[in-house]
Amino acid sequence: MSRLFFSIGKAAGIRPQDLVGAIANESGIESKQIGAIAIGDRHSFVEVATDVADQVIAKMRESKIRGRAVQVDHDRSFSR
């Protein structure tokens, strides 16, 4: 799994199901390819299957979550 950083969190009303739905719908991956989700006040971390991480990043950079554009990138501090 790879962990991704999303620049949106609790302050924007984000829930785990918002992230799963957006990632699965926009990236075209199955929800079973999404792992642990950690939501902070202003950012979130989402684990996705390593083989689809770059695809998720590319698609989510073009998308919005709850009407907001988000920055998405690999979490460089995480390795598994």
N, CA, C and O of each residue as an XYZ file, in Angstrom:
320
protein
N       0.830     -1.177      0.000
C       0.000      0.000      0.000
C       0.882      1.250      0.000
O       1.998      1.244      0.519
N       0.359      2.308     -0.588
C       1.002      3.620     -0.571
C       0.060      4.575      0.144
O      -1.159      4.463      0.008
N       0.608      5.504      0.897
C      -0.224      6.473      1.591
C      -0.159      7.798      0.852
O       0.919      8.282      0.507
N      -1.335      8.380      0.612
C      -1.443      9.644     -0.105
C      -1.905     10.745      0.831
O      -2.695     10.511      1.746
N      -1.405     11.942      0.594
C      -1.773     13.141      1.337
C      -2.849     13.884      0.557
O      -2.707     14.094     -0.648
N      -3.917     14.281      1.226
C      -4.986     15.090      0.640
C      -5.090     16.366      1.461
O      -5.124     16.307      2.690
N      -5.142     17.514      0.803
C      -5.162     18.807      1.498
C      -6.573     19.228      1.903
O      -6.974     20.372      1.687
N      -7.308     18.308      2.483
C      -8.666     18.591      2.938
C      -8.938     17.702      4.144
O      -8.487     16.558      4.195
N      -9.682     18.236      5.122
C      -9.909     17.471      6.340
C     -11.215     17.814      7.021
O     -12.175     18.250      6.387
N     -11.231     17.607      8.336
C     -12.445     17.814      9.138
C     -12.997     19.227      9.036
O     -14.212     19.419      9.069
N     -12.126     20.211      8.915
C     -12.583     21.600      8.829
C     -13.484     21.821      7.620
O     -14.313     22.732      7.622
N     -13.330     20.995      6.589
C     -14.172     21.087      5.392
C     -15.343     20.104      5.443
O     -16.085     19.957      4.471
N     -15.498     19.436      6.583
C     -16.608     18.497      6.734
C     -16.372     17.148      6.080
O     -17.328     16.423      5.803
N     -15.130     16.802      5.831
C     -14.805     15.551      5.141
C     -15.010     14.352      6.056
O     -14.634     14.369      7.229
N     -15.618     13.305      5.491
C     -15.823     12.032      6.174
C     -15.121     10.943      5.364
O     -14.875     11.133      4.173
N     -14.796      9.816      5.976
C     -14.141      8.739      5.222
C     -14.905      8.343      3.960
O     -14.297      8.093      2.919
N     -16.226      8.287      4.048
C     -17.006      7.886      2.873
C     -16.913      8.911      1.739
O     -17.051      8.550      0.570
N     -16.683     10.180      2.072
C     -16.479     11.194      1.031
C     -15.204     10.896      0.250
O     -15.181     10.980     -0.978
N     -14.147     10.548      0.976
C     -12.870     10.251      0.321
C     -12.951      8.972     -0.496
O     -12.493      8.939     -1.638
N     -13.525      7.923      0.070
C     -13.647      6.654     -0.654
C     -14.477      6.847     -1.921
O     -14.090      6.386     -2.995
N     -15.599      7.518     -1.800
C     -16.456      7.739     -2.961
C     -15.776      8.544     -4.042
O     -15.841      8.192     -5.220
N     -15.123      9.624     -3.651
C     -14.438     10.465     -4.635
C     -13.308      9.702     -5.323
O     -13.177      9.748     -6.546
N     -12.507      9.012     -4.545
C     -11.370      8.279     -5.119
C     -11.855      7.177     -6.046
O     -11.364      7.054     -7.168
N     -12.806      6.376     -5.597
C     -13.301      5.263     -6.411
C     -13.980      5.768     -7.685
O     -13.735      5.239     -8.770
N     -14.823      6.780     -7.559
C     -15.556      7.272     -8.726
C     -14.659      8.003     -9.720
O     -14.739      7.760    -10.924
N     -13.821      8.883     -9.231
C     -12.985      9.689    -10.126
C     -11.826      8.901    -10.718
O     -11.452      9.117    -11.871
N     -11.258      7.989     -9.937
C     -10.073      7.257    -10.396
C     -10.413      5.950    -11.087
O      -9.569      5.361    -11.762
N     -11.648      5.496    -10.922
C     -12.056      4.250    -11.557
C     -11.465      3.010    -10.896
O     -11.309      1.976    -11.546
N     -11.134      3.107     -9.606
C     -10.615      1.938     -8.906
C     -11.703      1.378     -8.002
O     -12.695      2.050     -7.721
N     -11.514      0.155     -7.551
C     -12.483     -0.476     -6.664
C     -12.206     -0.056     -5.227
O     -11.057      0.189     -4.859
N     -13.242      0.027     -4.426
C     -13.073      0.468     -3.043
C     -12.180     -0.480     -2.250
O     -11.584     -0.067     -1.255
N     -12.072     -1.748     -2.667
C     -11.200     -2.686     -1.952
C      -9.713     -2.350     -2.144
O      -8.862     -2.894     -1.441
N      -9.396     -1.453     -3.098
C      -8.021     -1.004     -3.301
C      -7.682      0.187     -2.412
O      -6.582      0.734     -2.486
N      -8.631      0.580     -1.578
C      -8.435      1.691     -0.650
C      -8.339      1.110      0.753
O      -9.167      0.298      1.166
N      -7.313      1.542      1.478
C      -7.082      1.018      2.823
C      -7.443      2.023      3.894
O      -8.495      2.660      3.846
N      -6.550      2.154      4.862
C      -6.779      3.007      6.028
C      -6.911      4.481      5.635
O      -6.267      4.960      4.702
N      -7.760      5.171      6.375
C      -7.986      6.602      6.167
C      -7.816      7.307      7.501
O      -8.389      6.897      8.510
N      -7.027      8.364      7.498
C      -6.849      9.189      8.699
C      -7.179     10.626      8.330
O      -6.569     11.201      7.428
N      -8.144     11.199      9.029
C      -8.589     12.556      8.712
C      -8.191     13.493      9.845
O      -8.582     13.303     10.996
N      -7.402     14.513      9.493
C      -7.015     15.555     10.447
C      -7.880     16.780     10.242
O      -8.823     16.755      9.451
N      -7.566     17.851     10.952
C      -8.361     19.072     10.825
C      -8.292     19.671      9.430
O      -9.313     20.100      8.892
N      -7.107     19.707      8.838
C      -6.942     20.377      7.542
C      -6.352     19.486      6.453
O      -6.121     19.944      5.334
N      -6.106     18.215      6.773
C      -5.575     17.298      5.771
C      -6.003     15.870      6.108
O      -6.490     15.588      7.203
N      -5.808     14.989      5.142
C      -6.158     13.578      5.331
C      -5.091     12.718      4.687
O      -4.388     13.148      3.773
N      -4.982     11.487      5.183
C      -4.100     10.499      4.587
C      -4.947      9.295      4.214
O      -5.779      8.841      4.999
N      -4.729      8.780      3.009
C      -5.481      7.634      2.522
C      -4.499      6.628      1.941
O      -3.656      6.981      1.115
N      -4.608      5.377      2.373
C      -3.793      4.322      1.792
C      -4.522      3.740      0.589
O      -5.716      3.444      0.646
N      -3.774      3.582     -0.504
C      -4.307      2.950     -1.715
C      -3.298      1.917     -2.192
O      -2.123      1.966     -1.827
N      -3.762      0.993     -3.003
C      -2.859     -0.011     -3.572
C      -1.752      0.705     -4.344
O      -2.017      1.637     -5.103
N      -0.534      0.268     -4.146
C       0.625      0.927     -4.749
C       0.516      1.010     -6.273
O       0.924      2.007     -6.868
N      -0.029     -0.024     -6.903
C      -0.093     -0.035     -8.363
C      -1.085      0.972     -8.942
O      -1.065      1.217    -10.148
N      -1.954      1.562     -8.115
C      -2.899      2.566     -8.612
C      -2.653      3.952     -8.013
O      -3.392      4.889     -8.314
N      -1.639      4.092     -7.181
C      -1.394      5.369     -6.480
C      -1.202      6.533     -7.444
O      -1.810      7.586     -7.258
N      -0.375      6.368     -8.465
C      -0.142      7.460     -9.414
C      -1.405      7.812    -10.192
O      -1.652      8.982    -10.483
N      -2.202      6.805    -10.528
C      -3.478      7.027    -11.218
C      -4.423      7.837    -10.331
O      -5.074      8.768    -10.804
N      -4.497      7.486     -9.053
C      -5.359      8.214     -8.113
C      -4.903      9.664     -8.000
O      -5.728     10.577     -8.035
N      -3.602      9.882     -7.867
C      -3.076     11.248     -7.753
C      -3.447     12.075     -8.980
O      -3.943     13.195     -8.855
N      -3.207     11.523    -10.154
C      -3.491     12.255    -11.396
C      -4.972     12.612    -11.511
O      -5.310     13.745    -11.852
N      -5.841     11.668    -11.234
C      -7.280     11.918    -11.375
C      -7.804     12.863    -10.297
O      -8.644     13.719    -10.575
N      -7.315     12.711     -9.074
C      -7.824     13.548     -7.983
C      -7.334     14.985     -8.088
O      -7.992     15.897     -7.588
N      -6.205     15.197     -8.720
C      -5.729     16.572     -8.935
C      -6.648     17.334     -9.878
O      -6.684     18.564     -9.847
N      -7.389     16.618    -10.714
C      -8.312     17.221    -11.669
C      -9.730     17.317    -11.103
O     -10.616     17.873    -11.752
N      -9.950     16.788     -9.919
C     -11.299     16.662     -9.359
C     -11.497     17.540     -8.142
O     -10.575     18.199     -7.662
N     -12.733     17.530     -7.657
C     -13.070     18.248     -6.432
C     -13.722     17.272     -5.465
O     -14.373     16.309     -5.869
N     -13.530     17.545     -4.174
C     -14.188     16.776     -3.136
C     -15.058     17.750     -2.350
O     -14.567     18.737     -1.802
N     -16.350     17.461     -2.302
C     -17.313     18.356     -1.650
C     -17.180     19.781     -2.169
O     -17.271     20.743     -1.406
N     -16.963     19.908     -3.483
C     -16.900     21.209     -4.127
C     -15.574     21.932     -4.001
O     -15.454     23.080     -4.426
N     -14.579     21.280     -3.424
C     -13.273     21.923     -3.225
C     -12.184     21.207     -4.001
O     -12.111     19.978     -4.014
N     -11.344     21.994     -4.645
C     -10.157     21.430     -5.291
C      -9.185     21.018     -4.193
O      -9.068     21.703     -3.177
N      -8.498     19.919     -4.389
C      -7.557     19.437     -3.379
C      -6.196     19.155     -3.997
O      -6.082     18.796     -5.169
N      -5.176     19.328     -3.178
C      -3.831     18.925     -3.555
C      -3.673     17.486     -3.089
O      -4.037     17.147     -1.963
N      -3.128     16.642     -3.958
C      -2.925     15.234     -3.628
C      -1.514     14.854     -4.037
O      -1.056     15.213     -5.122
N      -0.827     14.129     -3.170
C       0.530     13.685     -3.475
C       0.877     12.493     -2.595
O       0.156     12.170     -1.651
N       1.995     11.841     -2.917
C       2.490     10.759     -2.079
C       2.902     11.322     -0.733
O       3.453     12.420     -0.662
N       2.643     10.585      0.332
C       3.131     10.964      1.647
C       4.561     10.416      1.731
O       4.753      9.215      1.919
N       5.535     11.265      1.596
C       6.937     10.859      1.537
C       7.451     10.260      2.846
O       8.459      9.552      2.850
N       6.770     10.536      3.948
C       7.230     10.012      5.234
C       6.754      8.591      5.497
O       7.135      7.991      6.502
N       5.927      8.043      4.608
C       5.350      6.728      4.805
C       5.940      5.728      3.832
O       6.035      5.993      2.634
N       6.330      4.595      4.344
C       6.750      3.496      3.448
C       6.340      2.193      4.090
O       6.462      2.015      5.302
N       5.860      1.299      3.280
C       5.407      0.007      3.790
C       5.941     -1.072      2.910
O       5.683     -2.251      3.152
